[in-house]
Amino acid sequence: MEQEVYSPRSLTRVLRLFGTIAKSDDGLTLAQLSTTLEAPKSSLLLLLKPLVSMGYLYHASARYTLGTAVFRMASEILSARQFPKLIRPYMEELVARTRESVFLAVLDRDAKIVTYVECVESPQAVRYAVPVGTTRLLYPSAAGRVLLAFQDDAWREHYLKSIKLKALTSKTVTDRAALRRELGAIRKAGVAITVGEAVDGAAGIAAPVFGADGTATHALLVGAPAARFQTELPALRKAVIEVAADASGAQRT
């Protein structure tokens, strides 16, 4: 019976259930849901009870309505979709100040990667350019490393103990103790810098963007050809720290 509750068919039924209830003004009874979804009452009850207990549905006067948890989830989804648009003006400012490509990177704690979800390219002919949707491992990339540094201690330590450190280039840090020291330095400095560790000939500097709750799930990354990056580094550091701080401040207002 438990296997039936968590089958793909049941998950599809849950999504249809949410959609059906959302269209009703005063909620629906079990009998109405059974008729609309063409599902037995007994099967529906197996889905409805845990959804009510977790707050995704509210059950009163024999009717089911959407609960606070489903509205909270919807708000989080909308916020995630809107975040790149909210941050883009700061990215454009950073490009204007540095004339280098700027990326918004988001942390995936489950997959242990960062993904570039937004980009404003450098106006220069020779520039660092990768498509939106590109992913990077955490330990060798500037955006990944800065977000790793600002995660909670328990999660970061579990990552460091479990991840297999492979050399992507001749410069990739693969010593666990050295990586721990580097993460400590990043937390103090507020930025992560990598030169040729994830991609030969490419360099990056990244700073975290903190959410309203103080967590760091996004980072602003300035990427550039390694040779030019070295001479620009002092100005890049100042710009990315200041703009990331402004972007973080905007999340708290």
N, C-alpha and C positions, 0 to 999 in steps of 0.2 A: 504493500500500500504506500509506504514512504517513497519508494522508487517512482510510483505514479505521480506523486505530488511534485517531484523535481524533474520530471521528464520535459523534453523540449516542447511537447504538446501543451503541457500544463503552463510552462513559461509564456507561451504564446497566448494562452487563455487569460493569464494574469494581465498581460498588456491590453488585450481586448476588454477585460473587465474594467480596468482603469479608464479606458476610452469611453466605455458605455456609461459608467457612473458620472464621468465628467460632463456628459451631455444632458444629464437629468438635473432638474432644478432642485428637487427635494429628496434625491436619493432613490434607490430601488430596493424592493424586497427580494428575498431569496428566490421566490417564485418568479418574479419578473426577470431577474438575472438568468435564471435557468432557461426561461423561454427565449430571451434575447440571444443568449450565447449558445443555445441548443446544447446544454450540458446538464447532466443529472445533478440534482440538488446535493446528493451525497458527495460527489466529486468537488462541487463548488465549495461546500463547507470546509473541505480539507485545505482549500486555498484561502478562504476568507478568514478563518480563525487566526492563523499566524499573521496575516496582514493587519488584522485588527489589533492584535497584541503588540505589534511593532509600531503601531500608529500610522500606518499607511492608509487604513480605512477606519471609519468611525461607525459604530453600530448602535443605534438608538431607535426606539419605537418601531422595531422590526425592519428598519430601513438602513441601507448601507450608503454612506457618503464618503467623500475623500477626506483623509485625515491630515494632520499637520505635517507628518513625515513626508508625504508625497509632495506637498507644496514646498517644503524645504529642499527636497531633492530637485524639483523643477527650478527653484531659484538658483541652486548651485550650478545646474546645467547651463542656465542662461548666463550666469556670471562667467563661467568658463568660456562661453562663446563670445562674450562681449569684451573679455579682458584684453585680447590683442588690439582691439579698436581703441580701448582706453589708453593703452600704452604707446600706440603708434606715434602720437605727437612727441613723446619723449625720445623715441627712436629717431625721428626726423631731426630733432634738436641735436642728438648725439652725432648723427651723420654730418650735420652742418658744422659742428665743432671739430670733428676729427677727419672728415672727408674719407672715412673708411666705411666698410660694410658693417651694418648693425643687425643683430638677430635677437629675437625674443625666444628664449629656450625654456621649456617646461619639463619638470622632473616627473618621471614615471617610476614611482618607488617599487612597484611590483616587477616591472621589467628591468629595473636598475639601469635606465638609460635617460638621456635627455633628448628631446625632439625640438627642432627649430620650427616654430609655428608661425612666425612672422619675420619678414626681412625687409630692410631698406638698403639697397645696394649703394656702394661707393660710386661717386660720379667719375672717379678716375678710370682710365682705360685699363690699367693693370690693377686688379683688385681680387679680393677673396670672394668667391661666389659659389654657393651651393644652393640647391632648390629647397623651398619650404617643404618640410616633411622629413628632411635629413635627420638621422639619429646619430648619437655619439655615446660611447661608453662613458661612465662617470669619471673613472680615475685618470684617463689621459687627456681629457678635454678641459678647457678653461671653464666653460659653463657647467659641465658636469662636476668638476672638482669644487667649484665655489658652492654649488647647491649641496654637495656631499658634506662640505665643511660645516654648513649651517643646519644640518638635520640634528635631531635629538641624539644624545650620546649612545643610547642603546641601539638605535637603528644603524647609526654610522659604524659602530663597533661590529655589529653582526655582518654588515656589508664587508668590512675590511677582513674579517676572519673567513668569510665564505667565498669571496670573489677570487677567481683565478687571474692573476696579473700576467698578461701577455704583452710582449713588446710589439707595438704596431709600427714603430720606427726605431732607429738606433738610439733615439733620445727618450723613449718612453720610460718613465719611472716604474720599475717592477719590484722594487724592494719595499716590503710592507712597512718597515720601520721608517724608512725615508718618506713614504707617503703619509704616514701618521704625523711626522714632523711638519711636512708641507701643509697639511690640513690645519694644524695648529697655527701656523704662520698666517694662513689665509683668514682664519677667524679674527686674528689680531689686525690684519691689514685691511680686511673688508673686500679684497679682490683676489682673484686667481689669475695667474699668468702662465701660459704654456707656449713654448716655441718649438715647433716641429715634433711634438710628442704624439699627437693624434694623426697628423697629416704632414708629410715631408714638405718643407718650404712654406708652411702656413703657421701663423701665430695668432693668439687670441688673448684678450683680457676681459674678464667678466666680473660683474658685481650682482649680488642678489637683490631682488625686488620683494620686499616683505609685504604680506597681506595684512588686512585689518586685524587679524588674530595673532600677528607676529610670526607666522610661519613663512618659510622661504620655499616656494614651489616654482618660482620663475626667476630668470636671470637675464640681464642685458649683456650681450656679448659683442665686443668689437673685434672683427676679424680682419687680418691684413696679411700681405706677403711678408714673410719673416724678415727679409733684408730691410724693408722700409719700417717695419714695426719697431725694430731695435732703436732707431733714431727718434721715433715719435713717442716712445714709451712714456716719458714724464707727462706729456700733454694728454696722452690717452688715459693714463691712470687718473689724472685730475678730473677729466671729463666724465668718465664712466662712473666714478664714485659720486660725483655731484648729481648727475642726471638720475642714477639709480636711487639716490636718496630722495630726490624730488618725486620720482614715481612712487616710491614707497609711502611718502607722506601723503600723496593723493589718495592712496587706498584707505587711509585712516580718517579722511574727511567725509 
